[in-house]
Structures are given as structure tokens and as C-alpha cells.
Amino acid sequence: MKRSNHRLFLLFVLVPTALTACGGNTEKSSSAEVVPPTTFNGTDYYDAINERVGFENGDLDFDETLSDGVLADDNWWVLDGYWDAGGETNWHNGVRSRNVRYIKDGNNTYLGIRSRGMYSRDSDLAKTSAGRVKPEGAVIMSKNFLKPGRFEIDMRTMPREGCVTAMWTYYSATNNEETSQNEIDIELGGSGQYKNEWTTTWTTHTTKETDSVDCSPITYFNDGKFHKYTFDWYTDYLGSGKTWIDWFVDGVLIKSITGDAVPFTAMPLWIGTWLPSWAGNPYFDTDYLIIKEISYKQFDSLTQYATDARGNPGYAPKKPSVVAPETISYSDVDKIEKLSNGSMESLDMCAADSSYYGWNVEEASKGSVSLNSDKTEGSHSFALTAGGDDGSSYFGEYLNQKVTCLYEGFKLHLKVDAKLLDAFSSGNIEIRYLKSSGVEVSNEIVAVEGTSWRTIEKTITMPKGAEVLQVGITSETGTVYYDNASLRYA
């Protein structure tokens, strides 16, 4: 899995055996005329796959729905490893098998890939010498080396900035990507990238084709819904002798690539999340990639020839049964919390950004924030106390938290418990809709009323042009208490 201009370093290697040709016909016909399909033009082209190619219906085919409630040991590895495609070194902690989960939804079981960001305070997370958390995700890999065919995944993308969700094939025949880097990618996420899908294919480190395709006419990938992502890999497209890859979102063609960057070599399939520095700041606690189905159907090997490959990771991968993933409920991850430190039980400071694990003190603040035993849940609340009037325009105390990568039409439900200390005190919950540049699009201000706890609730719809939601809590005068803040998809 790569992004252009970033080198991939694997702590494991695939050790190849002798390579042999497979299939029958290796002659290419150059007489066939190829008319490129039209992108963003419905699902007719996707549905007509049987008119373009036959299927092998062989032993490599699979349709993984976790129908037995677990990943099959015969088909999958769960990996522990680290790679980094450039960017800041020592930024993340790679992919870890401890982040794989089974998610129960009635009679259905999904695969959950947990990603933990900078605001996670889990004790098992690695840290830098400066105390900053190293975020981490998880990856599974097929045991079989797969050949040209239709690759699909039905999933809810991990929705937060700083994380990359990917489905990709990968194999290096020489253990040197300068000379062999067989790879086909679907990549989603990063800073502002949930409108775009990265479509990438490689055969060496420099022989590559990559594009960032704006798919917002179809969907935003982190909208909290399941979407189907597909690529069809041909080594002889319509008898033309052309190598070819089509990428689809929900059956709609978004991109086609042909040329020397399209591999001829069988490869394992990898699926998961990771958190490299170039993907943005992972200023969140915990969130999930949720996978409903993974499928592969091999194309006819008589026409879609490929080179065999074999090998195993240079470290010991784990069988799913050895990892024994924890089982959690779908309701626990369906509408997961988007605010960090919403319980307001701690004023510990995050080493990554000097926030109170998400709550940032605005520069205009002239007051203070403390923990108070007057609360609605847990043991404490935040007490924001305004400073004295020093003649400036502001003398209050102002905290805010931002959630990025939210797009037009996204609906979220905000809930905050609040109360005033006395009749002199005043404060607001401030909802600001920002562009990714930080420029404000619009805002809504809700005043805190009364000296008894009340729950302030609001359904939020992201307006056009906004991609960042800022939730602020203030004390304009006196002291205002806040507790039990929550922001979830509506």
C-alpha cells in the first residue's frame, strides 16, 4: 500500500520461490479495439462483467461474510508489523493484531478494525520519549496469492483524519521495490480525503499510476454507512492485449488505468488501517473500520494469465484463532463518540497538542478551568471561571474541540450538560462551522440557563462549504459547569 512520493519500509518481507507461468494463452492480440468505459455513469458497466470476461470458479474464490462468526484460519493471517511511506519518523506504531475485533449485529458478525489516535489513553499504547502516543491500526492478509479477478469489500470506512483505510494487493518478487513492487490499491482517508479515493497501481517503485478521484458525486466515504468498493484486474482486457484495472464505488466506475504499471504477478490481498504522519493529525480517541463482506472471484486463467508467486512474511503472522479477537456489540461502534474527553473527568494534558485530550484553551481566555465535584455523571465536571475585567474585549474562559472531515449534509447529535454557578454567571455552548482552512462559514450560540443542571441537545446539519465542526464551551462571567459532552452521528 503506497502513496506516491513516499517510500514503503516493511519490517517483514515476502520470500519468493521460483516463479512459473500459469494459465494457457500468453499471446496478446493487438487487433481488438478498446473503447474506454465512461466514468460516473451508473452501474451498467459494473453489472455487465460477464460480457467482458469469464470466471475461473476455482479454489481461490471466496466470499468472506464471517458466517461462522470468525475469520477462517485457512484463509487469513492477522499481522503485527510496521511500515512507513515517508513523513515524520517514529510517528505511529504500525498495525497490531490486538486491534482486530468481531462485531455482533443480531445474527450477523462483522470484522472490526480498531484505530487508536493521539487522544487514546489506553495503557498498552506505545509512546515516544516525549510521551506522545503512537497511534496504531490493524491489518489482515489473505493466505492465498490471488490472480486477476474482481476484488470487493463492503465496509464502513474508518472515518477520522489521520487514518488511512485500504484494500490492496502487494508482492515483491525481489524484496527490492526498485525492481519489483506489484501492487493495486484502494486508499481512503487522511486529511480531507473522504471525498476522494486514491487509485494506485505499481510494478516497480517508479513504474506507477496513481490518482485521487473526487467521488463526492457518489458519496462521502465517512458518512457512517456501508459502501462497496471494487477493483477489476485484467491482464488482457477484451482480447486487446492491454493490462487494465477498473475501480468502482457502489457499482459506479470511478477510474480505469492501463499500461506498464499494471501487475502480472499473483499477490495476497491486504485490508486494514494505518496512521502515517502524511495522513493528517489523528486527534481522536478510538474509532473503527467495520467490514461486512470481502469477496474475490478469479477471472478465466486462459485469457487472464498471471505469474505464480509464493512466500510468507519474514516474521510469524498469527492465525485468527490465535489472536482470538474480542467480540463487541454493533451498538458500541455504530454511532461512536466523536468528542474526546467528553466525560470531563480529567484535565490531564495530551503531549501531542497540549490540549486537555481534545479540549483546547482559546488564546482569548483570561480565566481558568478546574475540576469540580458537582457533576451529572462520574466524579467530576469542568468548571470554567472567567477572569477579571482587564479592559480587554474578552475576559472569559473559552475551550473548544474540533472534529474534522465532516461534509455537507452530515447530521450529528450534540448533547452537553451545563449549569451556572449563580445569577451573576453566564456562558454559552458555541457551535461553529468551519472550512478546512479554518475560515468560519456560520455559527450557532446556545446560552446556558439556570443554576440547576440541564441537558442541552441539538441536531446539527453540516452546511455547504464546511468540513470542520468546532464545539465550544465558555464562561463569559462568573463560573459555568459543564459535564457529559457527546457528539455522535445522528
N, C-alpha and C positions, 0 to 999 in steps of 0.2 A: 504494500500500500504506500503510495508516494504522492507527493505534491511536487510540481515542477520546481527546479532550482533548489531542492533540499535533498541532501544525501541520506540514504537509509542505512543505519548501522544495526545489525542483528547480533544479539548475543548468542544466537544459535544459527546453524547453517543446515541446509538440506544437502545431504551427501548422496550424489547421484551414482547409479550403477551405469553400465554400458547402455547407450541409447540405441533403440532399434526402431525402424519404421513400422507403422501399424496400418491396417486397412488395406484396401486394394489399389484402386486407381490413383496414381500420383501424377498423372499428366494433367495439365491445365489447358482448358480450351479458351482461346482468346477471341473466338468468333461471336460469342453471345454479347448482346447489347444490354448494358445495365442502366436502368433508369432509376436514379436515386429516389427513395420514397420521400414524401412530404412530411415534415415535422409538424407537431401540434395540430394534427388534422384528424382527430378522432381515433377510434380503436380498430378500424377496419384492417389496417396493415398488420397489427398485432394478431388479430383473430385469424388472419389468412396464412399463418405459419406453415400449415400443411401444403399449401400451394407452392412454397419456396423450397422445402426440404423434407426428406423423410426422417423417421426416427429409428434408432437402433433397437430400442426396447431391450436393453441389455442389463447386465449386472450392476452397472454404475448408477443407474437411475435411482432416485429416492424422492420421497415426499415426507419430510420430517414435520410432523404435527404434534410430537410428544404424546401420541395416542396412548402409550403405556405409562404416561406420567413422568418419563425420564428420557434423557438423551441416550441413544444406544451406544454401548461401548464398542460395538463392531464398526461404527460409522464415524465416530468423533473423538478428537482429542480436546482437552481443555489445557490451555497453555499458561505457563508463567515465563515471562520474558520482558525484554526491554529493547526498544529501538527508538531512534530519534532522527528525524529528517531535517537536521539543522536547527536553527533557532538557538535559544538560550540553553546551555548545557545544564545538567543536573536539575531540570525543571520538573519532571514528572517521574513516576515510579513504574512506568510501563503497564503491562497487563498482568493481572493476578487472578488466579483461579478462585480465590476467596470472594470475588465479586460476582460469581455466577449464582443465579437463583432460579428456582422453579416457582411459577406464579399460578395459583389456582383461581380459576374463574368458573364457578359452577362445576360442570363436568369436564371443562377444558383445562389444559395445562399449557402455559406459555413459558418461554425461556426469558428470564430477566438478566440483563447485563447492568450491574450497578456501576455507576461512575461517581466518584467522590472528589469534590473540589476543595478549594482553598479554605472554605469555611467549615469543613468537616472536622470534628474534634474527636473522632474515633481513635482509641489508644493504639491500634495496630498500624496506623499510617506512618510511613517513613517521613522524616523531616530533614531539612538542610541544617548546616551548622548554625545558621541564624534563626532556626526554629520555624521556618516556613514549611507548611505541609507540602509534600509531593503528591499531587493528585494522581489517581490511577483508575483504569478501566479493566476490561477483560476481553478475551478472545477465545473462540472455538475454531477448530480447523478440521476439515474432513480428512479421514484416513486415506481415502481413495484419491488418486490423481485423475482429475476429470478432463474430458476432451470436449471438442466443440459441441455446443448444445445450448439449451435455454436454461439460464440460471435465474431463480426468482426468490425473493424474500418478501413476506408480508409482515410489516412491523410498524411500531410506533417509535419514531426516531428519538434518541436521547436529545432533549430539547434545549440544552443550555449552551451559552457561549463558553468557549474554551475546550469543548469536547468535539471529537470527530466520530461520527458513526460511519462504518464502512462495511461493504461486502466486496471482497476482492479475491482474485486468483493470483498465486505467486509461486515461482520456482526459478532458481538459478542453477543452471546446468554446470557452471564452472566455479561456483562460490565466489564469483567476482562480477559485480553488477556492471562493470565497464564493458564486459564481453557477453554477459547473459543475465537478463532481468526480465523474465517472462511474467507479464502481469496485466490484469484487466481490473479496473477499479470502478466502484460506485462510492463516492465520498460525500457526506452531508454534514454540515455544521461548521463550527468555528465562528469567528467574529462576523456577524451579519450574513452568514451564508445559508440560512434556512430558506432563502428564496431560490438558491442555486444548487444544482447538482454538479459535482466535479466528475467528469467522464474522462478516464485516462487509460491509455494502453502503452505498454513498453515491450521492447525486446532486448535493448541494452540501456545503459544509464543515459545515453544521449539519443537513442532512437526511440522517440516517444511522440504521442499525440495527446494533447490534453486541452480541456475546455471547461469553462464554468458556465453552465447553461441556466439561464433565468427561467425557472419553471413556475413563477408566480401566476401565470395564466391558468395553470392546472391546480396548484395548491401551494400552501406554505408547509414545509415538511415537519415543523414542530408544532402543529396545530392540535396535538393531543389525540389524533385519530390514526387508525391503521391505514397504511398505503402500501401498494405493491410496487416493488422496484425490480426491474428485469433487465438483463442483457442477453442478447443472442450472439453467439460467437461462431462465425463461419470461417473455414479456411478455403472454401471455394464457393463464392456467392453466385447462385443462379447459373452455375456452369461457366462463369466468366473467367475463372482462374484468379479472381480477386479475393484477397482476405477481407473480412468485413466484420464490424461489430455494430449492432443496433442497441441503443439504450431506451427504455420505456419507463414512464411513471404512470401507474394506474392504467396501463394498456395504451397510453398515448406515446408515440415516438417522439423523443426529445433530441436525439443526436445519432448520427451514423458516421463511422470512421472506417477508412480503408488504407492500405499501404503497408510499408515495411515494419511499422510499429505494432502490427497485429501478430500475436504469437502463433507458432505452430506446435507448441510443446504442451503436453498434458500437465496439469497443475492442481494442487489441492485448493479447496475453497476455504477462505478465512472470513469470519464475521465477528464484529465486536466494536469496542470503543477504545479510544486512547486520547490523551490530553497533552499534545505538544504545545510549546510556547507560541508557535505561529498561529494557533487557532484562536487566540484571544485569551482574556483573563477568566479562569474558571471560578468566578466569585459566586459560588453557590455551595450548598452543603452536600446533598445527595440527590441524585435523580437516576432514571432508568431508561435504557433501551428495552422495549418489550417486543419479543418476536413470536408471532403466531404460527408462521409456517415458512419452511425453507424447502425449495424443490429444485431438482435438476433432471432434465431429460436430454439424453445424448442424441445428437444428430447422426444420421446414417454414416457409418465409418467408411463406406465405399466411396462416398463423394467428399466427406468432410474429414480428411485424413489428418493425423496428428502424430507427433513423435512421442513415443513412450518415455516415461521418466519414473524414477523411483528414488526413495531416500526417506530419511526420518530426521526430525530435529536433532541437533547435536547435544541437546540436554534431554532429560527424561520428561516427556509430556505425561499428562495424567489422564487416566480414563475417567469419564464422568462418574462412574460408581465409586471411584476412589476419592474424588472431590466431594461426593455426596452433598450436593447443593442444598441449602436450607430452602424450605417451602414457605412462601408467604402468600397472603391474600391479594387478589387483584385490587380490592378496595383500598389497600395500603399504598398502591402506586398509581392508581387510576388518575387521581387528582392530588398529586403530591404537593407538599408545601413549596412555594416559590420564594418565600422570605426566609432568611436565616436569622437565628436567634429571636424568633418570634415569641418564644416563651418569656423572654425578658428576665431570665433568671441569672444572667451573668453580665458583667462588664469587663470580662477578660478581653484583651486586645489581640487581634489577628496580626501575626508577623508579616503577612503578605501586603497589607494595605493600612495597617494601624487603625482599622475600624473596630467597633465592638462586634466583631464577627458579623459584619454586614451593615450595621448602623454607623453611618459616618457623621461626624460633627461638622456642621457647615461653618465656613470661615466667619460668617456674620455673628456667630454665637458669642454672647457676652456672659452667659450664665454657667450652669453646671448640670451634670446628670449624676444620679446616685441610685442605689438600690433601696427599695422601701418594703417593709413587711406588709403594708396594706396592698392587697392583691386580690385577683379573682381566681387564679389558678396557681398551682405550685407554691413557692415560698416567697417570691418577690415580684415587684413591679419596677418599672423605670419611673423615677421622679425627676422631671425636668423643672429646674428652677431658674427663672430669669435673673439677670444681673441688675445692678443699679443703673439708673439713667445717667450716662456719662456725656450726654449731649449729642450722641450719635443717632443715626436714624434707627438703629437696631440695638436693643439691649436684652433681647430674649435668648432662649436656648433652642437650637434647631438641629434635629437629627433627621437623616434621610437614608433610604435604601433604594437601590436601583435594580430593576430586572430588565435585562437586555433581550434582544431578538424576539420581540413581540411585534406583531404586524397588524395592519388594518383589519378590523372586524373581529380580532381575538376578544373573547369575553372572559373576564376573570371576576372572582368574588372576593372583595376585601372586607375583612372584619377586624375591628380593634376595640378593646375595652378601654374606656377612658373616664376620668372624673377630675374635677377641680378641687384644690385643697380648701378654698374658701371663696367668698364673694368677690374678693379683690383679684383672684387669679383668672387668667384667660389663656386659651391655647387652641390650636387648630390641627386637624388632620389635613394635609395638603397633598393632593394628587396632581402630579404634573406629567404631561405627555410630551416627550422629547424626541427630536430627530436623533439619529445615531451620532451626529456631530455635537449634540448637547443643546442645540437651539430648541427653545420651548415652542411647541405647537399650540397648546392650550392647557388650562388648569382648572381644577375644581377645589374649593376650600370648604371644609366642613368644620364648624365651630364645636368645640367641646362644651357641653352644657351641664350644669348641676354639680353638686358636691357628693352625689351618690354614683356608684359605678353604673354605667350604661354601655351597651354594646352598639357601636356604630358600624353599620353594614352598608355596603354599596356594590352594585354590579357595575363593572367597568367594561366599556367597549373601546378598544383602541381606535383612535381616529386616523384618517388618511394622513400619511406623511410621518406618523410617529412610529418609532421602533423601540423606544425605551420608556418604561414606566417608573416614575420616581414617587415613592411613598414617603411623606414627611410627617413628623410629629413635632409639635412646638409648644413652648411656653412663652407667651408674649408678655405676661406679667405674672408674678407670684409663682406658684408651683402647680404643675399638672401631672397626674399619674397616668401611665399607660401600661397595659398588660395584654397578653394573649393576642398578639397580632398575627393575622393569617391572610395569605393570598394564594388562591388556587384557581385553576381553570374552572369556569362556570359550567 
